[in-house]
């Protein structure tokens, strides 16, 4: 065996003696990563900082986030500037070929180069900043909780406060619960109320104050996202006293909200009334006292109520604010391995290709939407093409238009999955740092093999961008995997798991 050179032995000794990364080191590395818009280095440094688990961690992550916001706004400003320059120097002709504007190709090329450079920086920062704050959830000590409480109390940015609330929900410390309750009573930003609700859902067992705050939001909030988060948190408490407020709330809800509350009631009571407010009220009037005192035993039919909702590829479709993102790339021309289920007398798919099955399932789903539901379709090819710029209101005309839109669709090359999500982001209020909106979509269905070949093709980043954008929006993404390759499964399952949606293979 060869003798190890002395210089290597010395190098090993130096490495062995080197101290592990400390808080100040990680802060410095994080600052450099943000300045260099290096997503991976920023994530590594912020994760390392979180592991230090000290009082200074949460404020340091928030400070890095604010530093990044300054860069993000500048990149956005520069991108828009160079977009205007491209327009100013573009050669334009009308349909007949007549020159409308004589451009300057050299200046246009330079503007395009600058536009692309700033667009890349902007996109990287949009991917980087939520991940930095997301690492705040890794702190676990009471000491680190004090730093998160400081951010929750004092930061003027709702995103930072929301991630601080999320972090406090993971820390078993009385001060964390008190801070969440105090913040909840004073908080004005609806997105932060969602984060506080989720955090209290992990802490509300045995806390009457937490249940009181959540029940107030459940009954008074004008935003479905806050009401849903409150209902989910009350369900997580496991307390029998929340059943009647949930039964009261279900009478005011429709669509996905109604079924979410029904599922929460089913979990608490082992009874299923299929979202029927009158049936739930009747059950409570008859058995409520027995249930509260622990004397109620569900009958054999109590958990087997019939669910009268539309299905889509075998998944329950209970939303009235929904969009379908449908892959129409060349792989959809292949023979489908899965066949639609239909009752005798129902129409059948017009072929056995994957696109034929998709058209059939979409037609059945769209026809099953109630009147005045809001929905949209986006075709995913080399670019994402929505049927309209805005959501459609369900009715005979819009249903017919949507079905024609898909029937006229031919398969094409390319799969811009993230481009389709960009369209969907617009219908959920905007980007990851946009406030909640009451008319947001609450459910998406992605039908694809999960292999992005156009646009954002970095698969882990694609998954992260979708999850981070929907993090406090309560949007479910159900993924229907059409004969996916292994890496496609990772994309689709990553998105569905990260948004608490369903994943199925078809």
C-alpha positions in Angstrom: 0.0 0.0 0.0 1.3 3.4 -0.9 2.3 5.7 1.9 -0.1 8.7 2.4 1.7 12.0 1.5 2.4 14.2 4.4 0.6 17.1 2.9 -2.6 15.0 2.7 -2.3 14.0 6.4 -1.9 17.7 7.3 -5.0 18.6 5.2 -7.0 15.9 7.0 -5.8 17.2 10.4 -6.9 20.7 9.5 -10.3 19.6 8.4 -10.8 17.5 11.5 -9.9 20.4 13.7 -12.1 22.9 11.8 -15.1 24.0 13.8 -18.6 23.3 12.4 -20.5 26.1 10.7 -21.6 28.6 13.3 -24.4 31.2 13.2 -22.4 34.1 11.9 -20.8 31.9 9.2 -24.2 30.9 7.9 -25.5 34.4 8.1 -22.6 35.6 5.9 -23.0 32.7 3.5 -26.7 33.4 3.2 -26.0 37.1 2.4 -23.5 36.2 -0.3 -25.9 33.6 -1.8 -28.7 36.2 -2.0 -26.5 38.8 -3.5 -25.4 36.2 -6.1 -29.0 35.0 -6.6 -27.7 31.5 -5.9 -30.8 29.4 -4.9 -29.0 26.3 -3.8 -26.4 28.1 -1.7 -29.1 30.2 -0.1 -31.2 27.1 0.8 -28.1 25.4 2.3 -27.0 28.4 4.3 -30.6 29.1 5.6 -31.0 25.4 6.6 -27.7 25.5 8.4 -28.6 28.7 10.2 -31.9 27.1 11.3 -30.1 24.2 12.8 -28.2 26.6 15.1 -31.6 26.9 16.9 -30.8 30.2 18.7 -32.9 33.3 19.3 -31.2 35.0 16.5 -32.1 32.5 13.8 -35.6 33.7 12.8 -34.7 37.5 12.8 -31.7 36.6 10.7 -33.7 34.7 8.1 -36.3 37.5 8.0 -33.5 40.1 7.5 -32.1 38.0 4.6 -35.6 37.7 3.1 -35.9 41.5 3.2 -32.5 42.0 1.6 -33.6 39.6 -1.2 -36.9 41.6 -1.7 -34.8 44.7 -2.5 -33.0 42.7 -5.2 -36.2 41.2 -6.5 -37.9 44.5 -6.9 -34.8 45.9 -8.8 -34.7 42.8 -11.1 -38.4 43.2 -11.8 -37.9 46.9 -12.6 -35.0 46.2 -14.9 -36.8 43.4 -16.7 -39.7 45.7 -17.4 -37.4 48.4 -18.6 -35.7 46.1 -21.1 -39.1 44.8 -22.2 -40.0 48.3 -23.2 -36.7 48.7 -25.0 -37.4 45.6 -27.0 -40.8 47.0 -28.0 -39.2 50.3 -29.0 -36.6 48.7 -31.3 -38.7 46.0 -32.8 -39.5 46.0 -36.5 -43.3 45.8 -37.0 -45.4 45.1 -40.1 -49.1 44.8 -40.7 -50.8 41.8 -42.2 -50.1 43.0 -45.7 -46.4 43.4 -45.0 -46.4 47.2 -44.8 -43.8 48.6 -42.5 -45.4 50.1 -39.4 -42.3 50.6 -37.3 -38.7 50.4 -38.5 -36.7 48.8 -35.7 -33.0 48.5 -34.8 -32.0 44.9 -34.8 -28.7 45.5 -32.9 -30.5 47.4 -30.1 -33.3 44.9 -30.0 -30.8 42.0 -29.6 -29.0 43.8 -26.8 -32.3 44.6 -25.1 -33.4 41.0 -25.4 -30.1 39.8 -23.8 -30.6 42.2 -20.9 -34.2 41.2 -20.6 -33.3 37.5 -20.3 -30.6 38.1 -17.8 -32.9 40.0 -15.4 -35.7 37.6 -16.0 -33.5 34.7 -14.9 -32.4 36.7 -11.8 -36.0 37.5 -11.0 -37.2 33.9 -11.4 -34.3 32.7 -9.2 -35.2 35.2 -6.5 -38.8 34.1 -6.6 -37.7 30.6 -6.1 -35.1 31.5 -3.4 -37.0 33.8 -1.0 -39.8 31.5 0.2 -37.3 28.7 0.7 -35.2 30.9 3.0 -38.2 31.7 5.2 -39.5 28.2 5.0 -36.4 27.0 6.8 -37.6 28.9 9.8 -39.9 25.9 10.5 -36.9 23.8 11.4 -36.2 25.7 14.6 -37.4 23.8 17.7 -36.0 25.3 20.9 -37.8 27.7 23.3 -34.8 30.0 22.8 -35.3 30.0 19.0 -39.0 30.5 19.6 -38.3 33.9 21.1 -36.8 35.0 17.8 -39.8 33.8 15.9 -42.1 35.6 18.3 -40.2 38.8 17.6 -40.7 38.4 13.9 -44.4 37.6 14.3 -44.8 40.7 16.5 -42.7 43.3 14.6 -42.1 42.4 11.0 -44.1 44.6 8.6 -44.2 42.0 5.8 -47.1 39.4 6.0 -45.0 36.6 4.4 -42.3 36.8 7.2 -45.0 36.9 9.9 -46.8 33.9 8.3 -43.6 31.8 8.3 -42.9 32.8 11.9 -46.3 31.7 12.9 -45.8 28.4 11.1 -42.5 27.9 13.0 -44.1 28.6 16.3 -46.7 25.9 15.6 -43.9 23.3 15.7 -42.4 24.4 19.0 -43.7 22.9 22.2 -43.5 26.0 24.4 -46.3 27.9 26.3 -44.8 31.2 25.1 -45.3 30.1 21.5 -49.0 29.4 22.0 -49.5 32.7 23.8 -47.7 34.6 21.0 -49.9 32.9 18.4 -53.1 33.8 20.3 -52.0 37.4 20.9 -51.0 37.8 17.2 -54.2 36.2 16.0 -56.4 38.7 18.0 -54.5 41.6 16.4 -53.7 40.3 12.9 -55.2 42.0 9.9 -53.5 40.1 7.1 -55.8 37.1 6.1 -52.8 35.0 4.9 -51.2 35.2 8.4 -54.5 34.1 9.9 -54.3 31.0 7.7 -50.8 30.4 9.1 -51.9 31.0 12.7 -54.8 28.7 12.2 -52.6 25.9 10.9 -50.2 26.5 13.8 -53.0 26.4 16.4 -54.3 23.2 14.8 -51.2 21.6 16.2 -51.6 23.3 19.6 -55.4 23.7 20.2 -55.8 20.5 22.2 -56.7 21.6 25.7 -56.7 25.3 24.8 -60.1 26.9 25.1 -58.7 30.3 24.0 -57.4 28.7 20.7 -60.7 27.1 20.0 -62.6 30.4 20.7 -60.4 32.3 18.3 -60.7 29.6 15.6 -64.5 29.4 16.0 -64.7 33.2 15.6 -62.8 33.1 12.3 -64.8 30.2 11.1 -68.1 32.1 11.6 -67.0 35.6 10.6 -64.2 35.6 8.0 -65.1 36.6 4.5 -62.3 34.5 3.0 -62.9 30.8 2.5 -59.2 30.2 3.0 -59.4 31.4 6.6 -62.6 29.6 7.3 -61.1 26.4 5.9 -57.9 26.7 7.9 -60.0 27.4 11.0 -62.2 24.3 10.4 -59.2 22.1 9.8 -57.6 23.4 13.0 -60.7 22.8 15.0 -60.9 19.3 13.7 -57.3 18.7 14.7 -58.1 19.7 18.2 -60.2 16.5 18.6 -62.5 18.3 21.0 -66.2 17.3 21.0 -67.3 20.9 21.6 -66.3 22.0 18.1 -68.8 19.7 16.4 -71.8 22.0 16.8 -69.9 25.1 15.4 -68.8 23.0 12.4 -72.4 21.8 11.8 -73.5 25.4 12.0 -70.8 26.4 9.5 -71.5 23.7 7.0 -75.0 25.3 6.4 -73.3 28.4 4.9 -70.8 26.6 2.6 -70.7 25.2 -0.9 -68.4 23.1 -3.0 -65.1 22.0 -1.6 -65.6 24.0 1.7 -68.8 22.0 2.4 -67.1 18.7 1.8 -63.9 19.6 3.8 -66.1 20.5 6.8 -68.1 17.3 6.3 -64.9 15.2 6.3 -63.8 17.0 9.5 -67.1 16.1 11.1 -66.8 12.6 10.0 -63.4 12.3 11.6 -64.7 13.7 14.9 -68.0 11.8 15.0 -67.5 8.7 12.8 -70.7 9.8 11.1 -71.0 10.9 7.4 -74.0 13.0 6.2 -72.5 13.8 2.8 -72.4 17.6 3.4 -76.1 17.8 4.0 -76.7 20.6 6.6 -80.2 19.5 7.4 -79.1 15.9 8.0 -76.3 17.0 10.2 -78.7 19.3 12.2 -81.2 16.5 12.6 -78.4 14.1 13.8 -77.2 16.6 16.4 -80.7 17.3 17.7 -81.2 13.6 18.2 -77.8 12.4 19.3 -75.8 15.6 20.3 -76.1 15.1 24.1 -75.2 11.4 23.9 -72.2 12.3 21.7 -71.0 15.0 24.1 -71.3 12.6 27.1 -69.6 9.8 25.3 -72.7 7.6 25.1 -73.2 7.7 21.3 -72.3 4.6 19.2 -72.5 5.2 15.4 -74.9 2.8 13.6 -73.8 0.7 10.6 -75.2 3.3 8.1 -73.8 6.4 9.8 -70.5 6.2 8.1 -71.8 5.1 4.7 -73.9 8.0 3.4 -74.1 8.2 -0.4 -71.9 10.9 -1.9 -73.5 12.6 -4.9 -70.6 14.4 -6.4 -69.0 14.3 -9.9 -65.9 12.2 -10.4 -62.9 12.9 -12.6 -60.5 10.1 -13.5 -62.0 8.3 -10.5 -61.2 11.2 -8.1 -64.0 13.1 -6.3 -64.7 16.5 -7.9 -66.4 18.6 -5.2 -65.0 22.0 -6.1 -67.0 24.9 -7.6 -63.8 26.9 -8.2 -61.6 24.6 -10.3 -59.2 24.5 -13.2 -58.0 21.6 -15.3 -54.4 21.7 -16.6 -54.3 19.1 -19.4 -51.1 17.8 -21.1 -51.6 17.7 -24.9 -48.0 16.7 -25.8 -47.2 13.9 -28.2 -47.3 11.3 -25.5 -51.1 11.8 -25.2 -51.4 10.3 -28.7 -50.5 6.8 -27.3 -53.0 4.2 -26.4 -54.4 4.7 -22.9 -53.7 2.0 -20.3 -56.6 3.1 -18.1 -60.2 3.2 -19.3 -62.9 5.4 -18.1 -65.7 3.8 -16.0 -69.2 4.5 -17.2 -72.7 3.3 -16.6 -74.8 1.5 -19.2 -76.4 3.9 -21.5 -73.8 6.6 -20.9 -71.8 7.9 -23.8 -68.4 6.3 -24.3 -65.0 7.8 -25.2 -64.5 8.4 -29.0 -61.2 6.5 -29.0 -58.7 4.7 -26.9 -55.9 7.2 -27.0 -54.9 9.1 -23.8 -56.2 12.3 -25.3 -59.6 10.6 -26.1 -59.9 9.6 -22.5 -58.9 13.0 -21.3 -61.6 14.6 -23.5 -64.2 12.2 -22.2 -63.3 12.7 -18.5 -63.3 16.5 -19.0 -66.6 16.5 -20.7 -68.2 14.5 -17.9 -66.6 16.6 -15.2 -67.6 20.0 -16.8 -71.1 18.8 -17.4 -71.3 17.8 -13.8 -70.4 21.2 -12.5 -73.3 23.1 -10.9 -74.5 26.3 -12.5 -72.5 29.4 -11.6 -69.5 27.4 -10.6 -66.2 29.0 -11.8 -63.8 26.9 -13.9 -61.2 27.0 -16.6 -59.1 24.7 -18.9 -55.4 25.1 -19.8 -53.8 23.1 -22.6 -50.2 22.2 -21.9 -48.1 22.0 -25.0 -45.0 23.9 -26.1 -46.9 26.8 -24.4 -49.7 26.9 -22.0 -53.0 28.0 -23.6 -56.0 28.8 -21.4 -59.5 28.8 -22.9 -60.0 32.4 -21.7 -57.9 34.9 -19.8 -60.5 34.8 -17.0 -62.5 32.1 -15.3 -65.7 30.9 -16.9 -69.0 30.8 -15.1 -70.6 27.4 -15.5 -73.7 27.4 -17.7 -74.8 25.7 -20.9 -72.9 28.1 -23.1 -69.6 28.0 -21.2 -69.7 24.2 -20.8 -70.2 23.8 -24.6 -67.3 26.2 -25.3 -65.0 24.3 -22.9 -65.9 21.0 -24.5 -65.3 22.3 -28.0 -62.0 23.8 -26.8 -60.7 20.4 -25.9 -62.3 18.5 -28.8 -60.5 20.8 -31.2 -57.2 20.3 -29.5 -54.6 18.3 -31.3 -51.5 16.8 -29.7 -48.3 18.8 -30.1 -44.7 18.8 -29.2 -43.4 20.2 -25.9 -44.8 20.2 -22.3 -44.7 23.6 -20.5 -46.1 22.4 -17.1 -44.9 25.5 -15.2 -46.4 27.8 -17.8 -49.8 26.2 -17.1 -49.3 26.8 -13.4 -48.4 30.4 -14.1 -51.9 30.8 -15.6 -53.4 29.1 -12.5 -51.4 31.4 -10.2 -53.3 34.4 -11.7 -56.6 32.7 -10.7 -55.5 32.2 -7.1 -54.5 35.8 -6.3 -51.0 36.0 -7.9 -47.5 34.9 -6.9 -46.3 33.4 -3.7 -46.2 36.9 -1.9 -49.6 38.0 -3.2 -52.4 38.4 -0.6 -55.4 36.1 -0.5 -58.4 36.8 -2.7 -61.9 35.7 -2.1 -62.6 34.6 -5.7 -59.6 32.3 -5.8 -59.6 28.8 -7.3 -59.5 26.3 -4.6 -58.7 23.1 -6.6 -56.5 22.2 -9.6 -56.3 19.0 -11.6 -53.1 18.4 -13.4 -53.3 15.7 -16.1 -49.8 14.9 -17.4 -46.9 12.4 -17.5 -45.0 14.9 -15.3 -42.1 15.4 -17.7 -41.5 19.2 -18.4 -39.7 19.8 -21.6 -40.3 23.5 -22.2 -40.0 26.5 -19.9 -39.0 25.6 -16.4 -37.5 22.2 -16.8 -35.6 22.0 -13.5 -37.9 19.5 -11.9 -37.2 20.1 -8.2 -37.5 23.8 -8.7 -40.8 23.4 -10.5 -42.2 21.4 -7.6 -40.9 23.9 -5.1 -42.3 26.9 -7.0 -45.8 25.4 -7.1 -45.8 24.4 -3.4 -44.4 27.7 -2.3 -47.0 29.7 -4.3 -49.9 27.7 -2.8 -48.4 27.4 0.7 -50.8 29.7 2.5 -53.5 29.7 -0.2 -55.1 26.4 0.7 -55.2 25.4 -3.0 -55.3 21.6 -3.6 -53.5 20.2 -6.7 -54.7 16.7 -7.6 -52.3 15.0 -10.0 -53.5 12.5 -12.6 -50.3 10.7 -13.7 -50.7 9.4 -17.3 -48.2 6.5 -17.7 -45.5 8.6 -16.1 -41.7 7.9 -16.2 -40.0 7.7 -12.9 -38.9 11.3 -12.8 -42.5 12.3 -13.8 -43.8 10.5 -10.7 -41.4 12.6 -8.6 -42.7 15.8 -10.1 -46.4 14.9 -9.9 -46.3 13.3 -6.5 -44.1 16.1 -5.1 -46.7 18.6 -6.2 -49.7 16.7 -4.9 -48.1 15.8 -1.6 -46.9 19.4 -1.1 -50.4 20.8 -1.6 -52.2 18.0 0.2 -53.8 16.8 -3.0 -54.4 13.4 -4.4 -52.0 11.5 -6.7 -53.3 8.7 -9.0 -51.8 6.7 -11.9 -54.0 6.4 -15.0 
